[in-house]
Amino acid sequence: MKKLSLLFVLFITISTARAQDYNNGIGLRLGGISSGITFKHFMNSDAALEGILGWGRHAIFITGLYEKHAAFGNAQGLYWFYGGGAHIGFYNDDYGYAYFRYYKKKNVVYVNENYHQSNISLGGDFILGLEYKFDGAPLTLGLDVKPVIDIVPGFYGYFDGAFTVRFTF
């Protein structure tokens, strides 16, 4: 009977263990394209949803990510994660994509300009990172890389990375 009780307690402990030691976190993402405010919510022991409200040059971005988390080796409090999602970006009217091509013909330089002005962008995001949760403190620190692919207004790729600080609750 003792073995059965011990097995039951072990099963309950394992089934309620979380990949992270918190349910929600809010903080700042400091980095490249999508610097801003971030909110992360754990749906179960190893899956989280993260939302980023970012801003950049003449733009505001809203990003939603689904992330899988796992312990990083035997390092207590350190976790790695990966995932993907989508974003939408809104630009001011005076901002757009501009490409210039220079060519020289008989000592004269010609400029061929292709300027595409758009007020919106849509695309996909991927993320890979590390996060450390301090034991006994409501704080996490994270580093990640987040490649971004715009589909609208055209097919463009960007490489983003950031340092994140979150208050957890």
C-alpha positions as CSV (number, residue, x, y, z in Angstrom):
1,M,0.0,0.0,0.0
2,K,2.9,2.4,0.8
3,K,4.3,1.8,-2.7
4,L,1.0,2.5,-4.3
5,S,0.7,5.8,-2.3
6,L,4.2,6.8,-3.2
7,L,3.5,6.0,-6.8
8,F,0.3,8.1,-6.7
9,V,2.2,11.1,-5.1
10,L,5.0,10.8,-7.7
11,F,2.4,10.7,-10.5
12,I,0.7,13.9,-9.2
13,T,4.0,15.7,-8.8
14,I,5.2,14.8,-12.3
15,S,1.9,15.6,-14.0
16,T,1.6,19.1,-12.3
17,A,5.3,20.0,-12.8
18,R,5.8,23.0,-15.2
19,A,8.5,23.5,-17.7
20,Q,8.7,27.0,-16.3
21,D,8.0,28.1,-12.7
22,Y,5.4,30.7,-13.6
23,N,2.1,31.0,-15.4
24,N,2.3,34.6,-16.8
25,G,5.1,37.1,-17.5
26,I,5.1,40.7,-18.7
27,G,8.1,42.7,-19.6
28,L,10.3,44.4,-22.2
29,R,11.9,43.0,-25.3
30,L,15.0,45.0,-26.2
31,G,16.6,44.2,-29.6
32,G,16.1,44.6,-33.2
33,I,12.9,44.9,-35.3
34,S,10.4,44.0,-32.6
35,S,11.5,45.8,-29.5
36,G,8.6,46.5,-27.2
37,I,6.3,45.0,-24.6
38,T,5.9,41.3,-24.3
39,F,3.4,39.1,-22.5
40,K,3.8,35.3,-22.1
41,H,1.2,32.9,-20.9
42,F,1.8,29.2,-20.2
43,M,-1.1,27.0,-21.4
44,N,0.3,23.8,-20.0
45,S,3.6,22.4,-18.7
46,D,5.6,23.0,-21.8
47,A,3.6,25.2,-24.2
48,A,3.2,29.0,-24.1
49,L,1.6,31.8,-26.1
50,E,3.6,35.0,-26.4
51,G,2.4,38.3,-27.6
52,I,4.7,41.2,-28.6
53,L,3.6,44.8,-29.1
54,G,6.7,46.3,-30.8
55,W,7.6,49.5,-32.4
56,G,10.3,50.5,-34.9
57,R,11.1,53.1,-37.4
58,H,7.7,54.6,-38.4
59,A,5.9,51.4,-37.5
60,I,4.0,49.4,-34.9
61,F,4.0,45.6,-34.9
62,I,1.8,43.0,-33.3
63,T,3.2,39.5,-33.1
64,G,1.7,36.3,-31.8
65,L,3.9,33.2,-31.1
66,Y,3.3,29.7,-30.0
67,E,6.3,28.3,-28.1
68,K,7.5,24.9,-26.8
69,H,9.7,25.0,-23.7
70,A,12.1,22.4,-22.3
71,A,14.7,22.2,-19.6
72,F,18.2,23.0,-20.8
73,G,20.3,20.1,-19.5
74,N,20.8,20.0,-15.8
75,A,20.9,23.7,-15.3
76,Q,18.2,24.6,-12.8
77,G,16.0,27.5,-13.9
78,L,17.4,27.5,-17.5
79,Y,15.1,26.6,-20.3
80,W,15.3,26.7,-24.1
81,F,12.3,27.3,-26.4
82,Y,11.3,27.3,-30.0
83,G,8.2,28.2,-32.0
84,G,6.5,30.2,-34.6
85,G,3.7,32.5,-35.3
86,A,2.6,35.6,-37.3
87,H,2.8,39.4,-37.3
88,I,1.0,42.4,-38.6
89,G,2.7,45.8,-39.0
90,F,1.3,49.2,-39.5
91,Y,3.4,52.0,-41.0
92,N,3.1,55.8,-41.3
93,D,2.2,57.1,-44.7
94,D,5.6,58.5,-45.3
95,Y,7.4,55.1,-45.0
96,G,7.8,52.4,-47.5
97,Y,10.3,50.0,-49.1
98,A,12.8,51.7,-51.4
99,Y,15.4,49.9,-53.6
100,F,18.0,51.8,-55.6
101,R,20.1,50.4,-58.5
102,Y,23.0,52.4,-59.8
103,Y,24.6,51.8,-63.1
104,K,27.2,53.7,-65.1
105,K,27.1,54.3,-68.8
106,K,29.7,56.5,-70.5
107,N,30.6,58.4,-67.3
108,V,27.0,59.1,-66.4
109,V,25.4,57.5,-63.3
110,Y,21.8,56.5,-63.6
111,V,19.6,55.7,-60.7
112,N,16.7,53.3,-61.1
113,E,14.4,53.7,-58.1
114,N,11.6,51.2,-57.1
115,Y,9.6,52.6,-54.3
116,H,6.8,50.7,-52.8
117,Q,4.7,52.5,-50.2
118,S,2.5,50.3,-48.0
119,N,0.6,51.0,-44.8
120,I,0.5,47.4,-43.7
121,S,2.7,44.3,-43.6
122,L,1.8,40.7,-42.9
123,G,4.1,37.7,-42.4
124,G,5.4,34.8,-40.4
125,D,7.8,34.6,-37.4
126,F,10.0,31.9,-36.0
127,I,11.8,32.0,-32.6
128,L,14.6,30.1,-30.9
129,G,15.9,31.1,-27.5
130,L,17.0,30.6,-23.9
131,E,15.2,31.8,-20.7
132,Y,16.4,31.8,-17.1
133,K,13.9,32.0,-14.2
134,F,15.4,33.2,-11.0
135,D,14.6,30.9,-8.0
136,G,12.5,32.7,-5.4
137,A,12.3,35.9,-7.5
138,P,9.5,36.9,-9.9
139,L,12.0,37.6,-12.7
140,T,13.2,36.0,-16.0
141,L,15.9,37.0,-18.4
142,G,15.9,35.7,-22.0
143,L,17.9,35.8,-25.2
144,D,16.4,34.8,-28.6
145,V,16.7,35.0,-32.3
146,K,13.6,35.6,-34.3
147,P,13.7,35.4,-38.1
148,V,10.9,37.2,-39.8
149,I,9.4,36.8,-43.3
150,D,7.1,39.5,-44.7
151,I,4.6,38.2,-47.3
152,V,2.7,41.5,-47.8
153,P,3.6,44.0,-49.4
154,G,6.2,41.7,-50.9
155,F,8.4,38.7,-49.9
156,Y,11.2,40.0,-47.7
157,G,13.2,38.4,-44.9
158,Y,14.7,39.9,-41.8
159,F,16.8,38.6,-38.9
160,D,15.8,39.8,-35.4
161,G,17.2,39.1,-32.0
162,A,16.5,40.4,-28.5
163,F,17.2,40.4,-24.8
164,T,14.0,40.1,-22.7
165,V,13.3,41.0,-19.1
166,R,10.0,39.8,-17.6
167,F,8.2,40.1,-14.3
168,T,6.4,36.8,-13.6
169,F,3.2,36.0,-11.7
